[in-house]
Amino acid sequence: MTKTELEKSTGFKRLDDATLKWIKEAKFAPGEVNGVPVAVCRYPLMYEWKRDSTDRASLTKLYPQLQDLKPEQLPQLPVDLAPPVYPTESLAKREKGKVELTVCLGKEGKVETIAMWKSSGSQRLDTATGRWIAKAQFSPAMKDGVAVGVCGVPVEYTWKPPG
């Protein structure tokens, strides 16, 4: 394989990078026409990332779940967090909707993983929400006076075009 590129991003750099790495490392059988090997150009390959229950189990071993913490121990987004930037094309098309995410945070309050639970119905809005929350800095979750990572933190954002 000489060149690999994404035609459509997931909106999450880590997933895009993992997909490209997987494709580049995959061993494909050569294309054939009437038993003769031929070059294949622009072969479309689609992969859909899905949340796996074993992945969730491995995360819960690393981090306590949100429900394991008391209200005063929960991580918080800063109240002065600027809203995400409305994608230009979405604004022009007056796209709107609510995005529901759940995130895992490291002990410093940085977002480590993002899972989408409900789409707005617009990939542009979903992607913008993911990129926005990926940059957010939460206050850390606390357990027994020590900062800890935590999974299951819900994040919702509702997109409404102005006017």
BASE-268958 format. One line per field, with one value per atom (N, C-alpha, C, O): atom name; x, y, z; residue in three letters. Coordinates in nm, 2 decimals, always signed. Layout:
N
site = CA_... .
east = X_... .
north = Y_... .
up = Z_... .
code = Ala_... .
# end
This chain:
163
site = N_CA_C_O_N_CA_C_O_N_CA_C_O_N_CA_C_O_N_CA_C_O_N_CA_C_O_N_CA_C_O_N_CA_C_O_N_CA_C_O_N_CA_C_O_N_CA_C_O_N_CA_C_O_N_CA_C_O_N_CA_C_O_N_CA_C_O_N_CA_C_O_N_CA_C_O_N_CA_C_O_N_CA_C_O_N_CA_C_O_N_CA_C_O_N_CA_C_O_N_CA_C_O_N_CA_C_O_N_CA_C_O_N_CA_C_O_N_CA_C_O_N_CA_C_O_N_CA_C_O_N_CA_C_O_N_CA_C_O_N_CA_C_O_N_CA_C_O_N_CA_C_O_N_CA_C_O_N_CA_C_O_N_CA_C_O_N_CA_C_O_N_CA_C_O_N_CA_C_O_N_CA_C_O_N_CA_C_O_N_CA_C_O_N_CA_C_O_N_CA_C_O_N_CA_C_O_N_CA_C_O_N_CA_C_O_N_CA_C_O_N_CA_C_O_N_CA_C_O_N_CA_C_O_N_CA_C_O_N_CA_C_O_N_CA_C_O_N_CA_C_O_N_CA_C_O_N_CA_C_O_N_CA_C_O_N_CA_C_O_N_CA_C_O_N_CA_C_O_N_CA_C_O_N_CA_C_O_N_CA_C_O_N_CA_C_O_N_CA_C_O_N_CA_C_O_N_CA_C_O_N_CA_C_O_N_CA_C_O_N_CA_C_O_N_CA_C_O_N_CA_C_O_N_CA_C_O_N_CA_C_O_N_CA_C_O_N_CA_C_O_N_CA_C_O_N_CA_C_O_N_CA_C_O_N_CA_C_O_N_CA_C_O_N_CA_C_O_N_CA_C_O_N_CA_C_O_N_CA_C_O_N_CA_C_O_N_CA_C_O_N_CA_C_O_N_CA_C_O_N_CA_C_O_N_CA_C_O_N_CA_C_O_N_CA_C_O_N_CA_C_O_N_CA_C_O_N_CA_C_O_N_CA_C_O_N_CA_C_O_N_CA_C_O_N_CA_C_O_N_CA_C_O_N_CA_C_O_N_CA_C_O_N_CA_C_O_N_CA_C_O_N_CA_C_O_N_CA_C_O_N_CA_C_O_N_CA_C_O_N_CA_C_O_N_CA_C_O_N_CA_C_O_N_CA_C_O_N_CA_C_O_N_CA_C_O_N_CA_C_O_N_CA_C_O_N_CA_C_O_N_CA_C_O_N_CA_C_O_N_CA_C_O_N_CA_C_O_N_CA_C_O_N_CA_C_O_N_CA_C_O_N_CA_C_O_N_CA_C_O_N_CA_C_O_N_CA_C_O_N_CA_C_O_N_CA_C_O_N_CA_C_O_N_CA_C_O_N_CA_C_O_N_CA_C_O_N_CA_C_O_N_CA_C_O_N_CA_C_O_N_CA_C_O_N_CA_C_O_N_CA_C_O_N_CA_C_O_N_CA_C_O_N_CA_C_O_N_CA_C_O_N_CA_C_O_N_CA_C_O_N_CA_C_O_N_CA_C_O_N_CA_C_O_N_CA_C_O_N_CA_C_O_N_CA_C_O_N_CA_C_O_N_CA_C_O_N_CA_C_O_N_CA_C_O_N_CA_C_O_N_CA_C_O_N_CA_C_O_N_CA_C_O .
east = +0.09_+0.00_+0.09_+0.18_+0.07_+0.15_+0.10_+0.17_-0.03_-0.09_-0.22_-0.31_-0.24_-0.36_-0.41_-0.33_-0.53_-0.59_-0.73_-0.80_-0.77_-0.91_-1.00_-0.96_-1.11_-1.20_-1.29_-1.34_-1.32_-1.41_-1.36_-1.34_-1.34_-1.29_-1.40_-1.52_-1.36_-1.45_-1.48_-1.58_-1.39_-1.40_-1.31_-1.30_-1.25_-1.16_-1.02_-1.01_-0.92_-0.79_-0.74_-0.68_-0.76_-0.70_-0.77_-0.70_-0.90_-0.97_-0.92_-0.89_-0.90_-0.85_-0.71_-0.69_-0.63_-0.49_-0.49_-0.41_-0.57_-0.57_-0.62_-0.57_-0.72_-0.77_-0.66_-0.64_-0.59_-0.49_-0.38_-0.32_-0.34_-0.23_-0.28_-0.20_-0.40_-0.45_-0.45_-0.41_-0.49_-0.50_-0.36_-0.33_-0.26_-0.13_-0.06_+0.03_-0.09_-0.03_-0.10_-0.05_-0.22_-0.30_-0.23_-0.17_-0.25_-0.19_-0.31_-0.40_-0.31_-0.42_-0.37_-0.25_-0.46_-0.43_-0.42_-0.50_-0.34_-0.33_-0.46_-0.53_-0.50_-0.61_-0.58_-0.47_-0.69_-0.67_-0.78_-0.90_-0.75_-0.85_-0.81_-0.70_-0.90_-0.88_-0.75_-0.67_-0.72_-0.60_-0.47_-0.37_-0.48_-0.36_-0.36_-0.46_-0.25_-0.24_-0.25_-0.19_-0.33_-0.35_-0.34_-0.36_-0.30_-0.30_-0.44_-0.52_-0.47_-0.60_-0.58_-0.51_-0.65_-0.64_-0.77_-0.87_-0.76_-0.87_-0.98_-1.09_-0.93_-1.01_-1.08_-1.01_-1.21_-1.27_-1.28_-1.32_-1.25_-1.26_-1.32_-1.28_-1.43_-1.50_-1.49_-1.50_-1.46_-1.46_-1.54_-1.53_-1.63_-1.71_-1.66_-1.66_-1.62_-1.58_-1.70_-1.79_-1.71_-1.82_-1.76_-1.65_-1.83_-1.79_-1.80_-1.91_-1.70_-1.70_-1.71_-1.65_-1.79_-1.81_-1.68_-1.66_-1.59_-1.46_-1.38_-1.30_-1.39_-1.32_-1.37_-1.29_-1.50_-1.56_-1.51_-1.48_-1.50_-1.46_-1.31_-1.28_-1.23_-1.09_-1.08_-0.99_-1.16_-1.16_-1.20_-1.15_-1.31_-1.36_-1.25_-1.26_-1.16_-1.06_-0.96_-0.90_-0.94_-0.84_-0.90_-0.83_-1.03_-1.09_-1.22_-1.29_-1.24_-1.38_-1.48_-1.45_-1.60_-1.71_-1.77_-1.75_-1.84_-1.90_-1.99_-1.99_-2.07_-2.16_-2.09_-2.15_-1.96_-1.89_-1.84_-1.79_-1.86_-1.82_-1.94_-2.05_-1.91_-2.01_-2.01_-1.92_-2.13_-2.14_-2.03_-1.98_-1.97_-1.86_-1.73_-1.63_-1.72_-1.60_-1.60_-1.50_-1.72_-1.73_-1.65_-1.63_-1.60_-1.53_-1.63_-1.75_-1.58_-1.67_-1.60_-1.48_-1.68_-1.63_-1.63_-1.72_-1.53_-1.54_-1.66_-1.71_-1.72_-1.84_-1.82_-1.92_-1.70_-1.67_-1.62_-1.56_-1.64_-1.60_-1.67_-1.79_-1.59_-1.65_-1.72_-1.67_-1.83_-1.91_-1.82_-1.73_-1.86_-1.79_-1.82_-1.92_-1.73_-1.75_-1.85_-1.83_-1.96_-2.06_-2.00_-1.94_-2.00_-1.94_-2.01_-2.14_-1.94_-1.99_-2.10_-2.21_-2.07_-2.17_-2.30_-2.41_-2.28_-2.40_-2.48_-2.60_-2.41_-2.48_-2.56_-2.67_-2.49_-2.56_-2.68_-2.78_-2.68_-2.79_-2.89_-2.99_-2.86_-2.94_-2.96_-3.07_-2.85_-2.85_-2.86_-2.79_-2.93_-2.94_-2.96_-2.98_-2.94_-2.96_-2.88_-2.80_-2.90_-2.84_-2.74_-2.78_-2.62_-2.52_-2.50_-2.48_-2.50_-2.47_-2.35_-2.34_-2.25_-2.13_-2.11_-2.17_-2.02_-1.97_-1.81_-1.76_-1.75_-1.60_-1.53_-1.59_-1.41_-1.32_-1.22_-1.16_-1.19_-1.09_-0.98_-0.99_-0.86_-0.74_-0.74_-0.83_-0.65_-0.65_-0.63_-0.65_-0.58_-0.56_-0.68_-0.68_-0.79_-0.91_-0.91_-1.00_-0.80_-0.80_-0.88_-0.88_-0.95_-1.03_-0.93_-0.84_-0.96_-0.88_-0.95_-0.90_-1.08_-1.16_-1.30_-1.35_-1.36_-1.49_-1.58_-1.53_-1.70_-1.79_-1.92_-1.97_-1.97_-2.10_-2.22_-2.22_-2.31_-2.43_-2.54_-2.63_-2.55_-2.66_-2.61_-2.55_-2.63_-2.59_-2.70_-2.81_-2.65_-2.74_-2.81_-2.91_-2.76_-2.82_-2.73_-2.75_-2.63_-2.54_-2.40_-2.35_-2.33_-2.19_-2.10_-2.01_-2.12_-2.04_-2.06_-1.96_-2.19_-2.21_-2.15_-2.10_-2.17_-2.11_-1.96_-1.90_-1.90_-1.75_-1.70_-1.61_-1.77_-1.74_-1.75_-1.67_-1.85_-1.87_-1.76_-1.71_-1.72_-1.61_-1.48_-1.41_-1.45_-1.33_-1.33_-1.23_-1.45_-1.46_-1.43_-1.35_-1.50_-1.48_-1.35_-1.30_-1.28_-1.15_-1.05_-0.95_-1.07_-0.98_-1.02_-0.94_-1.13_-1.18_-1.09_-1.04_-1.08_-1.01_-1.11_-1.16_-1.14_-1.23_-1.15_-1.03_-1.22_-1.16_-1.15_-1.23_-1.04_-1.03_-1.13_-1.18_-1.16_-1.25_-1.16_-1.04_-1.22_-1.14_-1.20_-1.32_-1.12_-1.16_-1.06_-0.94_-1.12_-1.04_-0.93_-0.82_-0.96_-0.87_-0.76_-0.67_-0.77_-0.67_-0.74_-0.85_-0.67_-0.73_-0.72_-0.62_-0.83_-0.84_-0.90_-0.98_-0.87_-0.94_-1.07_-1.10_-1.17_-1.30_-1.36_-1.33_-1.45_-1.52_-1.67_-1.72_-1.74_-1.88_-1.93_-2.05_-1.85_-1.88_-1.97_-1.92_-2.10_-2.18_-2.16_-2.13_-2.17_-2.15_-2.26_-2.27_-2.34_-2.44_-2.42_-2.38_-2.45_-2.44_-2.55_-2.57_-2.63_-2.74_-2.71_-2.68_-2.71_-2.68_-2.80_-2.90_-2.81_-2.92_-2.87_-2.79_-2.90_-2.85_-2.91_-3.03_-2.84_-2.89_-3.01_-3.02_-3.09_-3.20_-3.31_-3.42 .
north = -0.12_+0.00_+0.12_+0.14_+0.21_+0.33_+0.45_+0.53_+0.47_+0.59_+0.56_+0.49_+0.60_+0.58_+0.72_+0.79_+0.74_+0.87_+0.85_+0.76_+0.94_+0.93_+1.02_+1.13_+0.97_+1.05_+1.12_+1.23_+1.06_+1.12_+1.10_+0.98_+1.20_+1.19_+1.15_+1.18_+1.08_+1.04_+1.17_+1.17_+1.26_+1.38_+1.37_+1.46_+1.25_+1.23_+1.18_+1.07_+1.26_+1.23_+1.09_+1.03_+1.05_+0.92_+0.81_+0.71_+0.82_+0.71_+0.72_+0.61_+0.84_+0.85_+0.79_+0.72_+0.83_+0.77_+0.62_+0.56_+0.57_+0.42_+0.35_+0.25_+0.41_+0.35_+0.35_+0.25_+0.46_+0.47_+0.37_+0.30_+0.36_+0.27_+0.12_+0.04_+0.09_-0.05_-0.08_-0.19_+0.02_-0.01_-0.02_-0.11_+0.06_+0.05_-0.08_-0.13_-0.13_-0.25_-0.38_-0.49_-0.37_-0.48_-0.54_-0.47_-0.67_-0.75_-0.78_-0.86_-0.72_-0.74_-0.84_-0.83_-0.92_-1.01_-0.92_-0.83_-0.95_-0.87_-0.88_-0.99_-0.77_-0.78_-0.86_-0.87_-0.93_-1.02_-1.00_-0.98_-1.01_-1.01_-1.14_-1.14_-1.23_-1.35_-1.42_-1.48_-1.42_-1.49_-1.41_-1.46_-1.29_-1.21_-1.10_-1.02_-1.08_-0.97_-0.83_-0.81_-0.74_-0.61_-0.51_-0.54_-0.39_-0.28_-0.23_-0.23_-0.20_-0.15_-0.01_+0.01_+0.08_+0.22_+0.27_+0.23_+0.35_+0.41_+0.30_+0.31_+0.20_+0.10_+0.15_+0.17_+0.16_+0.22_+0.11_+0.00_+0.15_+0.06_+0.14_+0.25_+0.09_+0.16_+0.08_-0.04_+0.15_+0.09_+0.17_+0.30_+0.11_+0.18_+0.15_+0.03_+0.25_+0.23_+0.22_+0.30_+0.11_+0.09_+0.07_+0.01_+0.11_+0.10_-0.05_-0.11_-0.11_-0.25_-0.27_-0.20_-0.37_-0.39_-0.43_-0.39_-0.50_-0.53_-0.41_-0.39_-0.31_-0.19_-0.11_-0.06_-0.11_-0.04_-0.11_-0.04_-0.24_-0.31_-0.28_-0.26_-0.27_-0.23_-0.09_-0.06_+0.00_+0.14_+0.15_+0.22_+0.07_+0.07_+0.02_+0.05_-0.07_-0.12_+0.00_+0.00_+0.08_+0.19_+0.31_+0.37_+0.34_+0.45_+0.42_+0.33_+0.49_+0.47_+0.53_+0.61_+0.48_+0.53_+0.65_+0.67_+0.73_+0.85_+0.82_+0.90_+0.72_+0.68_+0.64_+0.63_+0.61_+0.57_+0.69_+0.68_+0.81_+0.93_+1.01_+1.00_+1.08_+1.17_+1.30_+1.33_+1.37_+1.49_+1.59_+1.65_+1.61_+1.70_+1.65_+1.73_+1.53_+1.47_+1.47_+1.44_+1.51_+1.50_+1.61_+1.72_+1.58_+1.68_+1.78_+1.75_+1.90_+2.01_+2.08_+2.09_+2.12_+2.20_+2.35_+2.38_+2.43_+2.57_+2.64_+2.62_+2.72_+2.79_+2.89_+2.93_+2.94_+3.04_+2.97_+3.04_+2.84_+2.77_+2.83_+2.84_+2.88_+2.93_+2.82_+2.71_+2.85_+2.75_+2.71_+2.78_+2.60_+2.56_+2.65_+2.72_+2.65_+2.74_+2.67_+2.55_+2.74_+2.68_+2.66_+2.76_+2.54_+2.52_+2.60_+2.61_+2.67_+2.76_+2.70_+2.76_+2.58_+2.52_+2.48_+2.49_+2.44_+2.41_+2.53_+2.53_+2.64_+2.77_+2.81_+2.85_+2.80_+2.84_+2.75_+2.80_+2.62_+2.53_+2.53_+2.46_+2.61_+2.62_+2.49_+2.46_+2.41_+2.28_+2.30_+2.39_+2.22_+2.23_+2.09_+1.99_+2.08_+1.95_+1.94_+2.02_+1.83_+1.81_+1.69_+1.58_+1.71_+1.61_+1.56_+1.64_+1.43_+1.38_+1.29_+1.19_+1.32_+1.25_+1.20_+1.25_+1.10_+1.07_+1.06_+1.01_+1.11_+1.12_+1.05_+1.03_+1.01_+0.96_+1.07_+1.12_+1.10_+1.21_+1.15_+1.06_+1.20_+1.17_+1.24_+1.32_+1.20_+1.26_+1.41_+1.48_+1.47_+1.61_+1.68_+1.81_+1.61_+1.67_+1.68_+1.74_+1.62_+1.63_+1.52_+1.40_+1.54_+1.44_+1.34_+1.37_+1.21_+1.10_+1.02_+0.99_+1.00_+0.93_+1.00_+1.05_+0.99_+1.05_+0.94_+0.88_+0.92_+0.84_+0.91_+0.99_+0.90_+0.97_+0.88_+0.76_+0.93_+0.85_+0.89_+0.81_+1.02_+1.06_+1.17_+1.27_+1.15_+1.24_+1.35_+1.34_+1.46_+1.58_+1.55_+1.62_+1.46_+1.44_+1.50_+1.48_+1.58_+1.65_+1.60_+1.63_+1.54_+1.50_+1.62_+1.62_+1.74_+1.86_+1.90_+1.94_+1.90_+1.95_+1.85_+1.89_+1.72_+1.62_+1.63_+1.62_+1.65_+1.66_+1.78_+1.78_+1.90_+2.02_+2.01_+2.06_+1.93_+1.91_+1.83_+1.86_+1.72_+1.63_+1.71_+1.70_+1.79_+1.87_+1.97_+2.00_+2.03_+2.13_+2.07_+2.12_+1.96_+1.90_+1.83_+1.83_+1.79_+1.73_+1.83_+1.79_+1.96_+2.06_+2.12_+2.19_+2.08_+2.13_+2.08_+1.97_+2.16_+2.13_+2.12_+2.23_+2.00_+1.98_+2.00_+1.99_+2.03_+2.02_+1.87_+1.80_+1.83_+1.68_+1.62_+1.69_+1.50_+1.42_+1.39_+1.37_+1.39_+1.36_+1.24_+1.22_+1.16_+1.04_+1.03_+1.01_+1.04_+1.04_+1.14_+1.12_+1.26_+1.38_+1.37_+1.45_+1.27_+1.25_+1.27_+1.21_+1.34_+1.35_+1.22_+1.15_+1.18_+1.05_+1.07_+1.16_+0.98_+0.98_+0.92_+0.84_+0.95_+0.90_+0.88_+0.96_+0.78_+0.76_+0.78_+0.77_+0.80_+0.82_+0.96_+0.98_+1.06_+1.20_+1.24_+1.24_+1.27_+1.31_+1.46_+1.55_+1.48_+1.61_+1.63_+1.54_+1.73_+1.76_+1.90_+1.99_+1.91_+2.05_+2.05_+1.97_+2.16_+2.18_+2.29_+2.41_+2.26_+2.36_+2.43_+2.36_+2.56_+2.64_+2.75_+2.84_+2.76_+2.88_+3.01_+3.01_+3.11_+3.24_+3.29_+3.26_+3.37_+3.43_+3.34_+3.38 .
up = +0.00_+0.00_+0.00_+0.08_-0.09_-0.11_-0.04_+0.02_-0.04_+0.02_+0.09_+0.03_+0.21_+0.28_+0.33_+0.39_+0.31_+0.36_+0.40_+0.35_+0.50_+0.54_+0.45_+0.42_+0.41_+0.33_+0.42_+0.39_+0.54_+0.63_+0.77_+0.81_+0.85_+0.98_+1.08_+1.06_+1.19_+1.29_+1.38_+1.45_+1.37_+1.46_+1.58_+1.66_+1.59_+1.71_+1.65_+1.59_+1.68_+1.62_+1.66_+1.57_+1.78_+1.82_+1.74_+1.70_+1.72_+1.64_+1.49_+1.43_+1.44_+1.30_+1.29_+1.20_+1.38_+1.38_+1.40_+1.33_+1.49_+1.51_+1.38_+1.34_+1.31_+1.19_+1.08_+1.02_+1.06_+0.96_+0.99_+0.90_+1.12_+1.16_+1.13_+1.08_+1.16_+1.14_+0.99_+0.95_+0.91_+0.76_+0.71_+0.62_+0.75_+0.70_+0.74_+0.67_+0.85_+0.90_+0.85_+0.86_+0.79_+0.74_+0.62_+0.54_+0.61_+0.49_+0.40_+0.44_+0.28_+0.19_+0.08_+0.04_+0.03_-0.08_-0.21_-0.22_-0.30_-0.42_-0.50_-0.50_-0.57_-0.66_-0.78_-0.83_-0.83_-0.95_-1.05_-1.01_-1.17_-1.28_-1.37_-1.43_-1.38_-1.45_-1.40_-1.49_-1.27_-1.22_-1.23_-1.19_-1.29_-1.31_-1.21_-1.20_-1.13_-1.03_-1.10_-1.20_-1.04_-1.09_-0.98_-0.86_-1.01_-0.91_-0.88_-0.97_-0.76_-0.72_-0.66_-0.56_-0.72_-0.68_-0.61_-0.66_-0.51_-0.45_-0.40_-0.43_-0.34_-0.28_-0.15_-0.06_-0.15_-0.03_+0.08_+0.05_+0.19_+0.31_+0.42_+0.45_+0.48_+0.59_+0.72_+0.72_+0.82_+0.96_+1.05_+1.05_+1.13_+1.22_+1.36_+1.40_+1.44_+1.57_+1.66_+1.65_+1.74_+1.83_+1.97_+1.99_+2.07_+2.21_+2.24_+2.22_+2.30_+2.33_+2.48_+2.56_+2.52_+2.67_+2.73_+2.85_+2.66_+2.73_+2.75_+2.85_+2.66_+2.67_+2.79_+2.87_+2.81_+2.93_+3.06_+3.15_+3.06_+3.17_+3.21_+3.32_+3.11_+3.13_+3.19_+3.27_+3.14_+3.19_+3.33_+3.41_+3.37_+3.51_+3.61_+3.72_+3.56_+3.65_+3.67_+3.78_+3.58_+3.59_+3.67_+3.75_+3.65_+3.71_+3.79_+3.75_+3.89_+3.96_+3.86_+3.78_+3.87_+3.79_+3.87_+3.99_+3.79_+3.84_+3.96_+4.06_+3.95_+4.06_+4.19_+4.29_+4.18_+4.30_+4.39_+4.49_+4.33_+4.40_+4.46_+4.41_+4.57_+4.63_+4.55_+4.48_+4.56_+4.48_+4.50_+4.40_+4.62_+4.64_+4.58_+4.57_+4.54_+4.48_+4.33_+4.26_+4.27_+4.12_+4.05_+4.10_+3.93_+3.85_+3.80_+3.78_+3.77_+3.72_+3.60_+3.60_+3.51_+3.40_+3.46_+3.54_+3.42_+3.46_+3.42_+3.30_+3.50_+3.47_+3.35_+3.28_+3.34_+3.23_+3.10_+3.02_+3.08_+2.96_+2.84_+2.84_+2.74_+2.62_+2.54_+2.54_+2.48_+2.40_+2.28_+2.24_+2.22_+2.10_+1.98_+1.99_+1.89_+1.77_+1.67_+1.64_+1.64_+1.55_+1.41_+1.35_+1.36_+1.22_+1.12_+1.12_+1.04_+0.94_+0.85_+0.83_+0.80_+0.71_+0.79_+0.74_+0.91_+1.00_+1.03_+1.03_+1.05_+1.07_+0.95_+0.96_+0.83_+0.71_+0.68_+0.63_+0.72_+0.70_+0.82_+0.82_+0.92_+1.04_+1.11_+1.16_+1.11_+1.18_+1.33_+1.38_+1.40_+1.54_+1.60_+1.52_+1.73_+1.79_+1.92_+1.95_+1.99_+2.12_+2.11_+2.06_+2.15_+2.16_+2.30_+2.39_+2.32_+2.45_+2.45_+2.37_+2.53_+2.54_+2.68_+2.78_+2.69_+2.83_+2.81_+2.71_+2.91_+2.90_+3.02_+3.13_+3.00_+3.10_+3.12_+3.02_+3.25_+3.28_+3.35_+3.43_+3.32_+3.40_+3.54_+3.56_+3.62_+3.76_+3.76_+3.86_+3.64_+3.63_+3.58_+3.58_+3.55_+3.49_+3.34_+3.28_+3.27_+3.13_+3.07_+3.12_+2.96_+2.89_+2.83_+2.75_+2.86_+2.80_+2.69_+2.59_+2.72_+2.62_+2.61_+2.71_+2.49_+2.47_+2.40_+2.30_+2.44_+2.37_+2.35_+2.44_+2.23_+2.20_+2.23_+2.18_+2.31_+2.34_+2.26_+2.22_+2.22_+2.13_+2.04_+2.08_+1.91_+1.81_+1.79_+1.82_+1.75_+1.72_+1.59_+1.56_+1.51_+1.37_+1.27_+1.15_+1.31_+1.22_+1.26_+1.37_+1.16_+1.19_+1.22_+1.31_+1.15_+1.18_+1.33_+1.39_+1.37_+1.51_+1.61_+1.71_+1.58_+1.67_+1.68_+1.79_+1.56_+1.56_+1.64_+1.71_+1.62_+1.68_+1.84_+1.91_+1.88_+2.02_+2.08_+2.19_+2.01_+2.05_+2.06_+2.16_+1.96_+1.96_+2.08_+2.14_+2.10_+2.21_+2.34_+2.42_+2.37_+2.50_+2.52_+2.63_+2.41_+2.42_+2.47_+2.54_+2.45_+2.49_+2.63_+2.69_+2.69_+2.81_+2.93_+2.93_+3.03_+3.15_+3.27_+3.31_+3.31_+3.43_+3.56_+3.56_+3.67_+3.80_+3.82_+3.78_+3.89_+3.90_+4.00_+4.09_+3.98_+4.07_+4.19_+4.18_+4.31_+4.43_+4.50_+4.51_+4.56_+4.64_+4.75_+4.74_+4.87_+5.00_+4.99_+5.04_+4.94_+4.94_+4.83_+4.83_+4.74_+4.64_+4.50_+4.48_+4.41_+4.27_+4.20_+4.21_+4.14_+4.07_+3.93_+3.91_+3.84_+3.71_+3.73_+3.83_+3.64_+3.66_+3.52_+3.43_+3.50_+3.38_+3.40_+3.51_+3.29_+3.30_+3.32_+3.36_+3.30_+3.32_+3.20_+3.09_+3.23_+3.12_+3.07_+3.16_+2.94_+2.89_+2.78_+2.69_+2.79_+2.69_+2.64_+2.71_+2.51_+2.45_+2.34_+2.26_+2.35_+2.26_+2.17_+2.21_+2.04_+1.93_+1.89_+1.85_+1.89_+1.84_+1.76_+1.81_+1.63_+1.55_+1.61_+1.65_+1.61_+1.66_+1.57_+1.45_+1.64_+1.57_+1.56_+1.50 .
code = Met_Met_Met_Met_Thr_Thr_Thr_Thr_Lys_Lys_Lys_Lys_Thr_Thr_Thr_Thr_Glu_Glu_Glu_Glu_Leu_Leu_Leu_Leu_Glu_Glu_Glu_Glu_Lys_Lys_Lys_Lys_Ser_Ser_Ser_Ser_Thr_Thr_Thr_Thr_Gly_Gly_Gly_Gly_Phe_Phe_Phe_Phe_Lys_Lys_Lys_Lys_Arg_Arg_Arg_Arg_Leu_Leu_Leu_Leu_Asp_Asp_Asp_Asp_Asp_Asp_Asp_Asp_Ala_Ala_Ala_Ala_Thr_Thr_Thr_Thr_Leu_Leu_Leu_Leu_Lys_Lys_Lys_Lys_Trp_Trp_Trp_Trp_Ile_Ile_Ile_Ile_Lys_Lys_Lys_Lys_Glu_Glu_Glu_Glu_Ala_Ala_Ala_Ala_Lys_Lys_Lys_Lys_Phe_Phe_Phe_Phe_Ala_Ala_Ala_Ala_Pro_Pro_Pro_Pro_Gly_Gly_Gly_Gly_Glu_Glu_Glu_Glu_Val_Val_Val_Val_Asn_Asn_Asn_Asn_Gly_Gly_Gly_Gly_Val_Val_Val_Val_Pro_Pro_Pro_Pro_Val_Val_Val_Val_Ala_Ala_Ala_Ala_Val_Val_Val_Val_Cys_Cys_Cys_Cys_Arg_Arg_Arg_Arg_Tyr_Tyr_Tyr_Tyr_Pro_Pro_Pro_Pro_Leu_Leu_Leu_Leu_Met_Met_Met_Met_Tyr_Tyr_Tyr_Tyr_Glu_Glu_Glu_Glu_Trp_Trp_Trp_Trp_Lys_Lys_Lys_Lys_Arg_Arg_Arg_Arg_Asp_Asp_Asp_Asp_Ser_Ser_Ser_Ser_Thr_Thr_Thr_Thr_Asp_Asp_Asp_Asp_Arg_Arg_Arg_Arg_Ala_Ala_Ala_Ala_Ser_Ser_Ser_Ser_Leu_Leu_Leu_Leu_Thr_Thr_Thr_Thr_Lys_Lys_Lys_Lys_Leu_Leu_Leu_Leu_Tyr_Tyr_Tyr_Tyr_Pro_Pro_Pro_Pro_Gln_Gln_Gln_Gln_Leu_Leu_Leu_Leu_Gln_Gln_Gln_Gln_Asp_Asp_Asp_Asp_Leu_Leu_Leu_Leu_Lys_Lys_Lys_Lys_Pro_Pro_Pro_Pro_Glu_Glu_Glu_Glu_Gln_Gln_Gln_Gln_Leu_Leu_Leu_Leu_Pro_Pro_Pro_Pro_Gln_Gln_Gln_Gln_Leu_Leu_Leu_Leu_Pro_Pro_Pro_Pro_Val_Val_Val_Val_Asp_Asp_Asp_Asp_Leu_Leu_Leu_Leu_Ala_Ala_Ala_Ala_Pro_Pro_Pro_Pro_Pro_Pro_Pro_Pro_Val_Val_Val_Val_Tyr_Tyr_Tyr_Tyr_Pro_Pro_Pro_Pro_Thr_Thr_Thr_Thr_Glu_Glu_Glu_Glu_Ser_Ser_Ser_Ser_Leu_Leu_Leu_Leu_Ala_Ala_Ala_Ala_Lys_Lys_Lys_Lys_Arg_Arg_Arg_Arg_Glu_Glu_Glu_Glu_Lys_Lys_Lys_Lys_Gly_Gly_Gly_Gly_Lys_Lys_Lys_Lys_Val_Val_Val_Val_Glu_Glu_Glu_Glu_Leu_Leu_Leu_Leu_Thr_Thr_Thr_Thr_Val_Val_Val_Val_Cys_Cys_Cys_Cys_Leu_Leu_Leu_Leu_Gly_Gly_Gly_Gly_Lys_Lys_Lys_Lys_Glu_Glu_Glu_Glu_Gly_Gly_Gly_Gly_Lys_Lys_Lys_Lys_Val_Val_Val_Val_Glu_Glu_Glu_Glu_Thr_Thr_Thr_Thr_Ile_Ile_Ile_Ile_Ala_Ala_Ala_Ala_Met_Met_Met_Met_Trp_Trp_Trp_Trp_Lys_Lys_Lys_Lys_Ser_Ser_Ser_Ser_Ser_Ser_Ser_Ser_Gly_Gly_Gly_Gly_Ser_Ser_Ser_Ser_Gln_Gln_Gln_Gln_Arg_Arg_Arg_Arg_Leu_Leu_Leu_Leu_Asp_Asp_Asp_Asp_Thr_Thr_Thr_Thr_Ala_Ala_Ala_Ala_Thr_Thr_Thr_Thr_Gly_Gly_Gly_Gly_Arg_Arg_Arg_Arg_Trp_Trp_Trp_Trp_Ile_Ile_Ile_Ile_Ala_Ala_Ala_Ala_Lys_Lys_Lys_Lys_Ala_Ala_Ala_Ala_Gln_Gln_Gln_Gln_Phe_Phe_Phe_Phe_Ser_Ser_Ser_Ser_Pro_Pro_Pro_Pro_Ala_Ala_Ala_Ala_Met_Met_Met_Met_Lys_Lys_Lys_Lys_Asp_Asp_Asp_Asp_Gly_Gly_Gly_Gly_Val_Val_Val_Val_Ala_Ala_Ala_Ala_Val_Val_Val_Val_Gly_Gly_Gly_Gly_Val_Val_Val_Val_Cys_Cys_Cys_Cys_Gly_Gly_Gly_Gly_Val_Val_Val_Val_Pro_Pro_Pro_Pro_Val_Val_Val_Val_Glu_Glu_Glu_Glu_Tyr_Tyr_Tyr_Tyr_Thr_Thr_Thr_Thr_Trp_Trp_Trp_Trp_Lys_Lys_Lys_Lys_Pro_Pro_Pro_Pro_Pro_Pro_Pro_Pro_Gly_Gly_Gly_Gly .
# end
